[in-house]
Amino acid sequence: MHDMLAEPQGPDAVQGAAAPSLAGAVRLSGARPGDKGIIVEVRAAGLSGDHGVDVDELQRRLLEFGFVEGARVAVLHEGAIWRDPIAVRLDDMRIGLRRRDAADIWVLLDPR
């Protein structure tokens, strides 16, 4: 059980208390086309200027779009320049999302 609570590792992992509690969770911004999984956490933790709106507003917008814990998500496509934006399927919807906003969504990817 304690192995499941390990903090995620890698370039998109955060350190300390801000990390999601499930091992293997990655930021949606780090997922590649074809990756599928379940959202385990949505936490807008960036600086206010990073997104054009304050952190609370960004988190509210993501939740209103349907980026909630337990929702199924799949990365469909990414832009040609700097891989931005990304297109995702969220349950039955298709949504375009800036990669910097997708960094606030943590996903437990399905095994390939």
C-alpha positions as CSV (number, residue, x, y, z in Angstrom):
1,M,0.0,0.0,0.0
2,H,2.8,2.4,0.8
3,D,4.3,1.9,-2.6
4,M,1.1,3.3,-4.2
5,L,1.6,6.6,-2.2
6,A,5.1,7.3,-3.6
7,E,5.5,10.7,-5.2
8,P,5.7,10.9,-9.0
9,Q,9.2,11.2,-10.6
10,G,10.5,12.7,-13.7
11,P,10.6,16.2,-15.4
12,D,6.9,17.0,-14.8
13,A,6.8,15.9,-11.2
14,V,6.5,18.4,-8.4
15,Q,8.2,18.0,-5.1
16,G,6.9,18.2,-1.5
17,A,3.4,18.4,-0.3
18,A,2.1,19.8,-3.6
19,A,2.6,16.4,-5.4
20,P,-0.4,14.1,-6.0
21,S,-0.7,11.1,-3.8
22,L,-0.7,8.4,-6.5
23,A,2.5,6.8,-7.9
24,G,2.7,7.0,-11.7
25,A,0.6,10.2,-12.0
26,V,2.0,12.6,-14.7
27,R,0.9,16.0,-15.8
28,L,-1.4,16.0,-18.8
29,S,1.1,18.4,-20.4
30,G,3.7,15.6,-20.4
31,A,1.4,13.0,-22.1
32,R,1.9,12.2,-25.8
33,P,-0.7,11.5,-28.5
34,G,-2.3,8.1,-27.9
35,D,-1.9,8.3,-24.1
36,K,-5.1,7.6,-22.2
37,G,-5.8,7.6,-18.5
38,I,-7.9,8.8,-15.6
39,I,-7.6,12.3,-14.0
40,V,-6.5,12.0,-10.4
41,E,-6.1,15.6,-9.5
42,V,-6.7,19.2,-10.8
43,R,-4.6,21.8,-9.1
44,A,-3.8,25.2,-10.6
45,A,-0.6,26.0,-8.8
46,G,1.2,28.2,-11.3
47,L,1.9,31.9,-11.0
48,S,-1.0,34.1,-11.9
49,G,0.8,35.7,-14.9
50,D,1.6,32.2,-16.4
51,H,-2.0,31.6,-17.6
52,G,-3.5,35.1,-18.2
53,V,-5.9,34.6,-15.4
54,D,-5.4,34.1,-11.6
55,V,-4.9,30.6,-10.3
56,D,-8.4,30.3,-8.8
57,E,-10.1,31.3,-12.1
58,L,-8.0,28.8,-14.0
59,Q,-8.9,26.0,-11.7
60,R,-12.6,26.9,-11.9
61,R,-12.5,26.9,-15.7
62,L,-10.8,23.5,-15.9
63,L,-13.4,22.1,-13.5
64,E,-16.2,23.6,-15.5
65,F,-14.9,22.0,-18.7
66,G,-15.1,18.7,-17.0
67,F,-11.5,18.1,-15.9
68,V,-12.5,16.4,-12.7
69,E,-11.1,13.5,-10.7
70,G,-12.2,10.2,-12.2
71,A,-12.8,11.5,-15.7
72,R,-11.3,9.6,-18.6
73,V,-8.9,11.6,-20.8
74,A,-7.0,10.8,-24.0
75,V,-4.5,12.9,-25.9
76,L,-5.5,13.0,-29.5
77,H,-3.2,15.5,-31.2
78,E,-0.6,18.1,-30.4
79,G,0.3,21.3,-32.3
80,A,3.2,21.3,-34.8
81,I,5.0,24.2,-33.1
82,W,6.4,23.5,-29.6
83,R,3.7,20.7,-29.4
84,D,1.2,23.3,-28.4
85,P,-1.8,23.4,-28.0
86,I,-3.0,19.8,-27.4
87,A,-6.3,18.3,-28.3
88,V,-7.8,15.9,-25.8
89,R,-10.9,13.7,-25.6
90,L,-12.5,14.2,-22.2
91,D,-15.2,11.6,-21.7
92,D,-17.2,12.3,-24.9
93,M,-16.0,15.8,-25.7
94,R,-13.0,17.1,-27.7
95,I,-11.2,20.0,-26.1
96,G,-8.2,22.1,-27.2
97,L,-6.0,23.1,-24.3
98,R,-2.8,25.1,-23.9
99,R,0.0,22.9,-22.7
100,R,0.7,25.3,-19.8
101,D,-2.9,24.9,-18.6
102,A,-2.7,21.1,-19.1
103,A,0.3,21.1,-16.6
104,D,-2.2,21.6,-13.8
105,I,-4.0,18.4,-14.5
106,W,-2.6,15.1,-13.1
107,V,-3.4,11.9,-14.9
108,L,-2.8,8.2,-14.1
109,L,-2.0,6.8,-17.5
110,D,-3.2,3.4,-18.7
111,P,-0.5,0.9,-19.4
112,R,0.4,0.6,-23.1
